[in-house]
Amino acid sequence: MSQQVFRYSEAFKMKVISELESGKFSGVSEASRHYGIRGGGTIQYWLKKYGKNHLRSKVIKVNTPDDRDEVKELRKRIKELEKTLADTQVQSVLNDAYYKVVCEKHGINNPEDYKKKLDSML
């Protein structure tokens, strides 16, 4: 399934930019909605191309020291949880292997059926 490509004339691009400059729209997203321009960065690209960077949306992120500390702690916690999960997965694989060896040594031919039988007993 191919995606439809839209090509806009230079006159149309300049009209949208001009309307942004005049304040007709509160921002790029409003102009996009008004004209049905689907590409999220389309108008942003035009503004950059035509040297109208002052009209581009800018995201300014302000972090307090507490925010930075919280992010640092959360990243540390994620690493700890990822390590714990990896260790648990390795242990699970080892447990499954041990279980199969024990079943084999005790002459249990179908470990999965035996496991179900044990589960029902518990």
C-alpha positions as MATLAB code, in Angstrom:
seq = 'MSQQVFRYSEAFKMKVISELESGKFSGVSEASRHYGIRGGGTIQYWLKKYGKNHLRSKVIKVNTPDDRDEVKELRKRIKELEKTLADTQVQSVLNDAYYKVVCEKHGINNPEDYKKKLDSML';
ca = [
       0.000    0.000    0.000;
       1.663    3.229   -1.099;
       1.399    6.504    0.694;
       0.020    9.496   -1.160;
       2.551   12.276   -1.702;
       1.350   15.862   -1.738;
       3.218   18.578   -3.613;
       2.469   22.182   -2.766;
       3.074   25.108   -5.083;
       5.523   27.820   -4.083;
       2.633   30.315   -4.081;
       0.698   28.174   -1.592;
       3.743   27.764    0.657;
       4.316   31.516    0.660;
       0.628   32.148    1.423;
       0.765   29.882    4.489;
       4.002   31.528    5.669;
       2.554   34.985    5.124;
      -0.553   34.121    7.127;
       1.611   32.805    9.945;
       3.621   36.045    9.904;
       0.501   38.174    9.959;
      -0.806   36.350   13.011;
      -3.793   34.772   11.280;
      -2.866   31.494   12.969;
      -1.626   31.031   16.506;
       0.970   28.575   15.322;
       2.088   26.013   12.809;
      -0.290   23.325   14.069;
      -3.308   25.604   13.596;
      -2.220   26.431   10.032;
      -1.703   22.723    9.332;
      -5.205   21.907   10.555;
      -6.747   24.804    8.627;
      -5.228   23.721    5.317;
      -5.308   19.979    5.952;
      -1.540   19.621    5.750;
      -0.867   16.222    7.300;
       2.918   16.109    7.491;
       3.901   17.172   11.006;
       7.080   18.874    9.875;
       5.956   20.150    6.467;
       5.324   23.784    7.422;
       8.312   23.701    9.795;
      10.463   22.704    6.805;
       9.047   25.536    4.684;
       9.786   28.061    7.413;
      13.360   26.837    7.656;
      13.746   26.766    3.862;
      12.545   30.354    3.460;
      14.506   31.748    6.403;
      11.501   32.275    8.680;
      12.918   30.407   11.654;
      11.444   32.957   14.039;
       7.999   31.519   13.219;
       8.981   27.918   13.931;
       7.641   26.276   17.043;
      10.222   26.034   19.736;
      10.090   23.681   22.668;
      11.887   24.926   25.714;
      12.358   22.443   28.490;
      13.180   23.806   31.910;
      14.383   21.360   34.512;
      14.878   22.140   38.153;
      17.727   20.432   39.995;
      15.099   18.196   41.633;
      13.803   17.187   38.179;
      17.324   16.292   37.031;
      17.921   14.263   40.193;
      14.617   12.461   39.747;
      15.426   11.606   36.127;
      18.860   10.348   37.170;
      17.324    8.177   39.905;
      14.653    6.836   37.547;
      17.272    5.893   34.942;
      19.275    4.132   37.659;
      16.138    2.284   38.783;
      15.353    1.223   35.211;
      18.857   -0.249   34.862;
      18.427   -2.133   38.150;
      15.045   -3.504   37.048;
      16.416   -4.521   33.639;
      19.268   -6.397   35.347;
      16.858   -8.084   37.754;
      14.613   -9.101   34.860;
      17.574  -10.519   32.913;
      18.752  -12.456   35.978;
      15.239  -13.821   36.504;
      14.974  -14.917   32.889;
      18.327  -16.715   33.094;
      17.242  -18.410   36.328;
      13.985  -19.496   34.706;
      15.834  -21.081   31.768;
      18.169  -22.881   34.198;
      15.224  -24.091   36.310;
      13.519  -25.494   33.210;
      16.715  -27.303   32.231;
      17.160  -28.719   35.763;
      13.545  -29.863   35.771;
      13.986  -31.737   32.488;
      17.182  -33.407   33.756;
      15.441  -34.531   36.963;
      12.482  -35.864   34.983;
      14.853  -37.729   32.679;
      16.725  -39.293   35.648;
      13.425  -40.439   37.173;
      12.080  -41.914   33.940;
       9.411  -39.283   33.354;
       8.983  -39.255   29.568;
       6.738  -36.210   29.233;
       7.850  -33.451   31.628;
       5.075  -31.071   30.541;
       2.297  -33.532   31.363;
       3.964  -34.328   34.682;
       4.207  -30.580   35.453;
       0.465  -30.201   34.798;
      -0.236  -33.136   37.102;
       1.881  -31.532   39.849;
       0.189  -28.160   39.345;
      -3.236  -29.734   39.771;
      -2.077  -31.383   43.011;
      -0.971  -28.045   44.441;
];
